[in-house]
Amino acid sequence: MTNKLKLIIAIPTFCGAKRVDLLVKHLKRNNFINKAIIKIIIIENPSKKNIRKNAFTKFKNIEYLRNDKQIGLDGSWLKILEIYHNQTEWLMFLGDDDIINFNSNTLLDLIAKAEEKSAEIILSIENSNSYKKFIKAEKKLFDNTLIEYSFINYKNYIGFSKLSDNFSFISSSIFKPNKNLFKAALENKFKMSNTDCLHYLTLFPYAYRSNKKIMILNYPNMISSVLRKNRNNLSTEEMEYLKTFQLNKEYFNLFVWLKCEQDLIQINEKKQDLKQLLEVHKELVFASFVSWIFNSRSKGMIYIINLVINYLKGVKEAKAILRFMIYRSRIKIFKNLK
């Protein structure tokens, strides 16, 4: 244990030389660079605009890897897990257009507090006000802004009536990469080579089954996507994904969440509690849909109108999403009446 790093921050990238350069500058400002107990790994899929091989050699704790061929975002994640899961106590995946909004000392302090309570996952909630009645802050940390945090078991956490998108974005979580956590993912990596659901297929099932204790930061902006000028624009890698699966651009994110159910079945087909796991997955996806639609207000209403129009036109993604939402709404209403 003494030889292990405290934290590895892995940054998968594709056509992202400029974004990675800005991200590294930000990490330097926040004291993550040349920190002995932290390693930053930049893993790049090949493109016409590759990062210069020696661009970050001046930094002691940055390692650069370039894949021989295009293995996608999830392929890069799995490669990091395969190579480094025994070398670090905590692991964090960071998008090349994301930034961490507080400095390394604060993050390491939070990790130390998590270890004191035997927590294995750290999540940052999206909307602090929504959770006030569920989460009672234990302590406070200061780093330009106030960070409250508390601890709760995973099954209780996902039982809350309103959930946010931190179940679909792996860059909003920090976790202990033990062998069991990613065993299924690594054993089934060929099945998952074209999936976009690694978070659902690894961290979520493991944490749910084991009912892991998690640390919740009552701070909605631990990670921000600010380096890409318009986050609504899809990356080159995402466009390739759309083209490969012939998906409708308008419904990319929401349809991919539904697709995760098929991947969960593939990976957990022999597990006795698969039915329960799938039910929780559906609850999470439905809650994320509803949260996004209502929080978006007028934008959400326009989305629903377009969804119905495209459903009538026969767009497969619109049909799958609308059917799912109607079905889950009926179940929710029935449960409440009961």
Contacts in CASP RR format, 6 or more apart in sequence:
PFRMAT RR
TARGET T0000
AUTHOR 0000-0000-0000
METHOD contacts of the structure
MODEL  1
MTNKLKLIIAIPTFCGAKRVDLLVKHLKRNNFINKAIIKIIIIENPSKKN
IRKNAFTKFKNIEYLRNDKQIGLDGSWLKILEIYHNQTEWLMFLGDDDII
NFNSNTLLDLIAKAEEKSAEIILSIENSNSYKKFIKAEKKLFDNTLIEYS
FINYKNYIGFSKLSDNFSFISSSIFKPNKNLFKAALENKFKMSNTDCLHY
LTLFPYAYRSNKKIMILNYPNMISSVLRKNRNNLSTEEMEYLKTFQLNKE
YFNLFVWLKCEQDLIQINEKKQDLKQLLEVHKELVFASFVSWIFNSRSKG
MIYIINLVINYLKGVKEAKAILRFMIYRSRIKIFKNLK
1 89 0 8 1.000
4 86 0 8 1.000
4 87 0 8 1.000
4 88 0 8 1.000
4 89 0 8 1.000
5 37 0 8 1.000
5 38 0 8 1.000
5 39 0 8 1.000
5 87 0 8 1.000
5 88 0 8 1.000
5 89 0 8 1.000
6 37 0 8 1.000
6 38 0 8 1.000
6 88 0 8 1.000
6 89 0 8 1.000
6 90 0 8 1.000
6 108 0 8 1.000
6 111 0 8 1.000
7 37 0 8 1.000
7 38 0 8 1.000
7 39 0 8 1.000
7 88 0 8 1.000
7 89 0 8 1.000
7 90 0 8 1.000
7 91 0 8 1.000
7 92 0 8 1.000
7 107 0 8 1.000
7 108 0 8 1.000
7 111 0 8 1.000
7 174 0 8 1.000
8 38 0 8 1.000
8 39 0 8 1.000
8 40 0 8 1.000
8 41 0 8 1.000
8 80 0 8 1.000
8 84 0 8 1.000
8 87 0 8 1.000
8 88 0 8 1.000
8 90 0 8 1.000
8 91 0 8 1.000
8 92 0 8 1.000
9 27 0 8 1.000
9 32 0 8 1.000
9 38 0 8 1.000
9 39 0 8 1.000
9 40 0 8 1.000
9 41 0 8 1.000
9 92 0 8 1.000
9 94 0 8 1.000
10 41 0 8 1.000
10 43 0 8 1.000
10 76 0 8 1.000
10 77 0 8 1.000
10 80 0 8 1.000
10 84 0 8 1.000
10 91 0 8 1.000
10 92 0 8 1.000
10 93 0 8 1.000
10 94 0 8 1.000
11 20 0 8 1.000
11 23 0 8 1.000
11 40 0 8 1.000
11 41 0 8 1.000
11 42 0 8 1.000
11 43 0 8 1.000
11 93 0 8 1.000
11 94 0 8 1.000
11 95 0 8 1.000
11 96 0 8 1.000
12 43 0 8 1.000
12 44 0 8 1.000
12 45 0 8 1.000
12 72 0 8 1.000
12 73 0 8 1.000
12 76 0 8 1.000
12 77 0 8 1.000
12 80 0 8 1.000
12 93 0 8 1.000
12 95 0 8 1.000
12 96 0 8 1.000
13 19 0 8 1.000
13 20 0 8 1.000
13 42 0 8 1.000
13 43 0 8 1.000
13 44 0 8 1.000
13 45 0 8 1.000
13 51 0 8 1.000
13 95 0 8 1.000
13 96 0 8 1.000
14 44 0 8 1.000
14 45 0 8 1.000
14 47 0 8 1.000
14 70 0 8 1.000
14 72 0 8 1.000
14 73 0 8 1.000
14 235 0 8 1.000
14 236 0 8 1.000
14 237 0 8 1.000
15 47 0 8 1.000
15 48 0 8 1.000
15 49 0 8 1.000
15 235 0 8 1.000
15 236 0 8 1.000
15 237 0 8 1.000
16 44 0 8 1.000
16 47 0 8 1.000
16 49 0 8 1.000
16 51 0 8 1.000
16 96 0 8 1.000
17 49 0 8 1.000
17 50 0 8 1.000
17 51 0 8 1.000
17 52 0 8 1.000
17 55 0 8 1.000
19 96 0 8 1.000
19 97 0 8 1.000
19 227 0 8 1.000
19 228 0 8 1.000
20 42 0 8 1.000
20 51 0 8 1.000
20 96 0 8 1.000
21 55 0 8 1.000
22 227 0 8 1.000
23 94 0 8 1.000
23 95 0 8 1.000
23 96 0 8 1.000
23 97 0 8 1.000
23 98 0 8 1.000
23 99 0 8 1.000
23 227 0 8 1.000
24 33 0 8 1.000
24 40 0 8 1.000
24 56 0 8 1.000
24 59 0 8 1.000
24 62 0 8 1.000
26 99 0 8 1.000
26 100 0 8 1.000
26 227 0 8 1.000
27 33 0 8 1.000
27 40 0 8 1.000
27 100 0 8 1.000
28 59 0 8 1.000
30 100 0 8 1.000
30 102 0 8 1.000
30 103 0 8 1.000
30 104 0 8 1.000
31 103 0 8 1.000
31 104 0 8 1.000
31 105 0 8 1.000
32 38 0 8 1.000
32 40 0 8 1.000
32 100 0 8 1.000
32 103 0 8 1.000
32 104 0 8 1.000
33 40 0 8 1.000
33 59 0 8 1.000
33 61 0 8 1.000
33 62 0 8 1.000
34 59 0 8 1.000
34 60 0 8 1.000
34 61 0 8 1.000
35 61 0 8 1.000
35 104 0 8 1.000
36 61 0 8 1.000
37 108 0 8 1.000
38 61 0 8 1.000
38 104 0 8 1.000
38 108 0 8 1.000
39 61 0 8 1.000
39 62 0 8 1.000
39 63 0 8 1.000
39 87 0 8 1.000
39 88 0 8 1.000
40 59 0 8 1.000
40 61 0 8 1.000
40 62 0 8 1.000
40 63 0 8 1.000
41 62 0 8 1.000
41 63 0 8 1.000
41 64 0 8 1.000
41 65 0 8 1.000
41 80 0 8 1.000
41 84 0 8 1.000
42 51 0 8 1.000
42 56 0 8 1.000
42 62 0 8 1.000
42 63 0 8 1.000
42 64 0 8 1.000
42 65 0 8 1.000
43 65 0 8 1.000
43 66 0 8 1.000
43 67 0 8 1.000
43 76 0 8 1.000
43 79 0 8 1.000
43 80 0 8 1.000
44 50 0 8 1.000
44 51 0 8 1.000
44 64 0 8 1.000
44 65 0 8 1.000
44 66 0 8 1.000
44 67 0 8 1.000
45 67 0 8 1.000
45 70 0 8 1.000
45 71 0 8 1.000
45 72 0 8 1.000
45 76 0 8 1.000
45 237 0 8 1.000
46 66 0 8 1.000
46 67 0 8 1.000
46 68 0 8 1.000
46 69 0 8 1.000
46 70 0 8 1.000
47 236 0 8 1.000
50 66 0 8 1.000
51 64 0 8 1.000
51 66 0 8 1.000
53 64 0 8 1.000
53 66 0 8 1.000
55 64 0 8 1.000
56 62 0 8 1.000
56 64 0 8 1.000
65 79 0 8 1.000
67 76 0 8 1.000
67 79 0 8 1.000
70 240 0 8 1.000
71 79 0 8 1.000
71 193 0 8 1.000
72 237 0 8 1.000
73 196 0 8 1.000
73 237 0 8 1.000
74 192 0 8 1.000
74 193 0 8 1.000
74 195 0 8 1.000
74 196 0 8 1.000
74 197 0 8 1.000
74 198 0 8 1.000
75 189 0 8 1.000
75 193 0 8 1.000
77 93 0 8 1.000
77 170 0 8 1.000
77 198 0 8 1.000
78 182 0 8 1.000
78 185 0 8 1.000
78 186 0 8 1.000
78 189 0 8 1.000
78 192 0 8 1.000
78 198 0 8 1.000
80 91 0 8 1.000
80 93 0 8 1.000
81 91 0 8 1.000
81 177 0 8 1.000
81 182 0 8 1.000
81 185 0 8 1.000
81 186 0 8 1.000
82 186 0 8 1.000
84 91 0 8 1.000
84 177 0 8 1.000
85 91 0 8 1.000
85 177 0 8 1.000
85 178 0 8 1.000
85 179 0 8 1.000
85 182 0 8 1.000
88 177 0 8 1.000
89 176 0 8 1.000
90 111 0 8 1.000
90 174 0 8 1.000
90 175 0 8 1.000
90 176 0 8 1.000
90 177 0 8 1.000
91 174 0 8 1.000
91 175 0 8 1.000
91 176 0 8 1.000
91 177 0 8 1.000
92 171 0 8 1.000
92 173 0 8 1.000
92 174 0 8 1.000
92 175 0 8 1.000
93 170 0 8 1.000
93 171 0 8 1.000
94 100 0 8 1.000
94 171 0 8 1.000
94 223 0 8 1.000
95 171 0 8 1.000
96 227 0 8 1.000
97 225 0 8 1.000
97 226 0 8 1.000
97 227 0 8 1.000
97 228 0 8 1.000
97 231 0 8 1.000
97 235 0 8 1.000
98 171 0 8 1.000
98 223 0 8 1.000
98 224 0 8 1.000
98 225 0 8 1.000
98 226 0 8 1.000
98 227 0 8 1.000
99 223 0 8 1.000
99 224 0 8 1.000
99 226 0 8 1.000
99 227 0 8 1.000
100 107 0 8 1.000
100 222 0 8 1.000
100 223 0 8 1.000
101 221 0 8 1.000
101 222 0 8 1.000
101 223 0 8 1.000
101 224 0 8 1.000
102 143 0 8 1.000
102 144 0 8 1.000
102 145 0 8 1.000
102 147 0 8 1.000
102 222 0 8 1.000
103 143 0 8 1.000
105 143 0 8 1.000
106 141 0 8 1.000
106 143 0 8 1.000
106 147 0 8 1.000
107 174 0 8 1.000
109 141 0 8 1.000
110 122 0 8 1.000
110 141 0 8 1.000
110 147 0 8 1.000
110 149 0 8 1.000
110 215 0 8 1.000
110 217 0 8 1.000
111 122 0 8 1.000
111 174 0 8 1.000
113 139 0 8 1.000
113 149 0 8 1.000
113 215 0 8 1.000
114 120 0 8 1.000
114 122 0 8 1.000
114 151 0 8 1.000
114 215 0 8 1.000
117 151 0 8 1.000
117 213 0 8 1.000
117 215 0 8 1.000
118 213 0 8 1.000
119 151 0 8 1.000
119 212 0 8 1.000
119 213 0 8 1.000
119 214 0 8 1.000
119 215 0 8 1.000
120 175 0 8 1.000
120 176 0 8 1.000
120 178 0 8 1.000
120 207 0 8 1.000
120 212 0 8 1.000
120 213 0 8 1.000
120 214 0 8 1.000
121 154 0 8 1.000
121 173 0 8 1.000
121 174 0 8 1.000
121 175 0 8 1.000
121 176 0 8 1.000
121 203 0 8 1.000
121 207 0 8 1.000
121 212 0 8 1.000
121 213 0 8 1.000
121 214 0 8 1.000
121 215 0 8 1.000
122 173 0 8 1.000
122 174 0 8 1.000
122 175 0 8 1.000
122 214 0 8 1.000
122 215 0 8 1.000
122 217 0 8 1.000
123 157 0 8 1.000
123 166 0 8 1.000
123 172 0 8 1.000
123 173 0 8 1.000
123 214 0 8 1.000
123 215 0 8 1.000
123 216 0 8 1.000
123 217 0 8 1.000
124 166 0 8 1.000
124 172 0 8 1.000
124 216 0 8 1.000
124 217 0 8 1.000
124 219 0 8 1.000
124 220 0 8 1.000
124 221 0 8 1.000
124 222 0 8 1.000
124 223 0 8 1.000
125 131 0 8 1.000
125 135 0 8 1.000
125 164 0 8 1.000
125 166 0 8 1.000
125 216 0 8 1.000
125 217 0 8 1.000
125 218 0 8 1.000
125 219 0 8 1.000
125 220 0 8 1.000
126 164 0 8 1.000
126 165 0 8 1.000
126 166 0 8 1.000
126 220 0 8 1.000
126 291 0 8 1.000
127 164 0 8 1.000
127 220 0 8 1.000
127 295 0 8 1.000
128 148 0 8 1.000
128 218 0 8 1.000
128 219 0 8 1.000
128 220 0 8 1.000
130 162 0 8 1.000
130 164 0 8 1.000
131 160 0 8 1.000
131 216 0 8 1.000
131 218 0 8 1.000
134 160 0 8 1.000
135 150 0 8 1.000
135 152 0 8 1.000
135 216 0 8 1.000
135 218 0 8 1.000
136 150 0 8 1.000
137 148 0 8 1.000
137 149 0 8 1.000
137 150 0 8 1.000
137 218 0 8 1.000
138 148 0 8 1.000
138 149 0 8 1.000
138 150 0 8 1.000
138 151 0 8 1.000
139 148 0 8 1.000
139 149 0 8 1.000
140 146 0 8 1.000
140 147 0 8 1.000
140 148 0 8 1.000
141 147 0 8 1.000
141 149 0 8 1.000
145 219 0 8 1.000
146 219 0 8 1.000
147 217 0 8 1.000
147 218 0 8 1.000
147 219 0 8 1.000
148 217 0 8 1.000
148 218 0 8 1.000
148 219 0 8 1.000
149 215 0 8 1.000
149 216 0 8 1.000
149 217 0 8 1.000
149 218 0 8 1.000
149 219 0 8 1.000
150 215 0 8 1.000
150 216 0 8 1.000
150 218 0 8 1.000
151 213 0 8 1.000
151 214 0 8 1.000
151 215 0 8 1.000
151 216 0 8 1.000
152 213 0 8 1.000
152 214 0 8 1.000
152 216 0 8 1.000
153 211 0 8 1.000
153 212 0 8 1.000
153 213 0 8 1.000
153 214 0 8 1.000
154 207 0 8 1.000
154 208 0 8 1.000
154 210 0 8 1.000
154 211 0 8 1.000
154 212 0 8 1.000
154 213 0 8 1.000
154 214 0 8 1.000
155 208 0 8 1.000
155 211 0 8 1.000
157 214 0 8 1.000
157 216 0 8 1.000
158 167 0 8 1.000
158 208 0 8 1.000
158 280 0 8 1.000
158 283 0 8 1.000
158 284 0 8 1.000
159 283 0 8 1.000
161 287 0 8 1.000
162 287 0 8 1.000
162 291 0 8 1.000
163 284 0 8 1.000
163 287 0 8 1.000
163 288 0 8 1.000
163 291 0 8 1.000
164 288 0 8 1.000
164 291 0 8 1.000
165 172 0 8 1.000
165 288 0 8 1.000
165 291 0 8 1.000
165 292 0 8 1.000
166 172 0 8 1.000
166 173 0 8 1.000
167 199 0 8 1.000
167 200 0 8 1.000
167 204 0 8 1.000
167 284 0 8 1.000
167 288 0 8 1.000
168 199 0 8 1.000
168 200 0 8 1.000
168 253 0 8 1.000
168 257 0 8 1.000
168 288 0 8 1.000
169 199 0 8 1.000
169 223 0 8 1.000
170 198 0 8 1.000
170 199 0 8 1.000
170 203 0 8 1.000
171 223 0 8 1.000
172 222 0 8 1.000
172 223 0 8 1.000
173 199 0 8 1.000
173 203 0 8 1.000
175 181 0 8 1.000
175 203 0 8 1.000
180 206 0 8 1.000
180 210 0 8 1.000
181 202 0 8 1.000
181 203 0 8 1.000
181 206 0 8 1.000
182 202 0 8 1.000
182 206 0 8 1.000
184 201 0 8 1.000
184 202 0 8 1.000
184 205 0 8 1.000
184 267 0 8 1.000
184 268 0 8 1.000
185 192 0 8 1.000
185 198 0 8 1.000
185 201 0 8 1.000
185 202 0 8 1.000
185 267 0 8 1.000
188 266 0 8 1.000
188 267 0 8 1.000
191 263 0 8 1.000
191 266 0 8 1.000
191 267 0 8 1.000
192 198 0 8 1.000
192 201 0 8 1.000
192 263 0 8 1.000
192 266 0 8 1.000
192 267 0 8 1.000
194 241 0 8 1.000
194 244 0 8 1.000
194 245 0 8 1.000
195 201 0 8 1.000
195 259 0 8 1.000
195 260 0 8 1.000
195 263 0 8 1.000
196 241 0 8 1.000
196 256 0 8 1.000
196 259 0 8 1.000
197 256 0 8 1.000
197 257 0 8 1.000
197 259 0 8 1.000
197 260 0 8 1.000
197 263 0 8 1.000
197 264 0 8 1.000
200 257 0 8 1.000
200 260 0 8 1.000
200 263 0 8 1.000
200 264 0 8 1.000
200 281 0 8 1.000
201 260 0 8 1.000
201 263 0 8 1.000
201 264 0 8 1.000
201 267 0 8 1.000
204 281 0 8 1.000
204 284 0 8 1.000
205 264 0 8 1.000
205 267 0 8 1.000
205 268 0 8 1.000
205 277 0 8 1.000
206 212 0 8 1.000
207 214 0 8 1.000
208 277 0 8 1.000
208 280 0 8 1.000
209 273 0 8 1.000
209 277 0 8 1.000
225 231 0 8 1.000
228 235 0 8 1.000
234 242 0 8 1.000
234 249 0 8 1.000
234 252 0 8 1.000
238 252 0 8 1.000
241 247 0 8 1.000
242 249 0 8 1.000
242 252 0 8 1.000
247 255 0 8 1.000
247 256 0 8 1.000
247 317 0 8 1.000
248 255 0 8 1.000
248 310 0 8 1.000
248 315 0 8 1.000
248 316 0 8 1.000
248 317 0 8 1.000
248 318 0 8 1.000
250 306 0 8 1.000
250 310 0 8 1.000
250 317 0 8 1.000
251 315 0 8 1.000
251 317 0 8 1.000
251 318 0 8 1.000
251 321 0 8 1.000
254 289 0 8 1.000
254 317 0 8 1.000
254 321 0 8 1.000
255 317 0 8 1.000
255 320 0 8 1.000
255 321 0 8 1.000
257 285 0 8 1.000
257 288 0 8 1.000
258 285 0 8 1.000
258 320 0 8 1.000
258 321 0 8 1.000
258 324 0 8 1.000
260 281 0 8 1.000
260 285 0 8 1.000
261 278 0 8 1.000
261 281 0 8 1.000
261 282 0 8 1.000
264 274 0 8 1.000
264 277 0 8 1.000
264 278 0 8 1.000
264 281 0 8 1.000
265 274 0 8 1.000
265 278 0 8 1.000
268 274 0 8 1.000
268 277 0 8 1.000
271 277 0 8 1.000
282 324 0 8 1.000
282 328 0 8 1.000
283 328 0 8 1.000
285 324 0 8 1.000
286 324 0 8 1.000
286 325 0 8 1.000
286 328 0 8 1.000
286 329 0 8 1.000
286 332 0 8 1.000
289 321 0 8 1.000
289 325 0 8 1.000
292 300 0 8 1.000
293 300 0 8 1.000
293 301 0 8 1.000
293 303 0 8 1.000
293 304 0 8 1.000
294 300 0 8 1.000
296 303 0 8 1.000
307 318 0 8 1.000
307 321 0 8 1.000
307 322 0 8 1.000
308 322 0 8 1.000
310 317 0 8 1.000
310 318 0 8 1.000
311 318 0 8 1.000
311 319 0 8 1.000
311 322 0 8 1.000
END
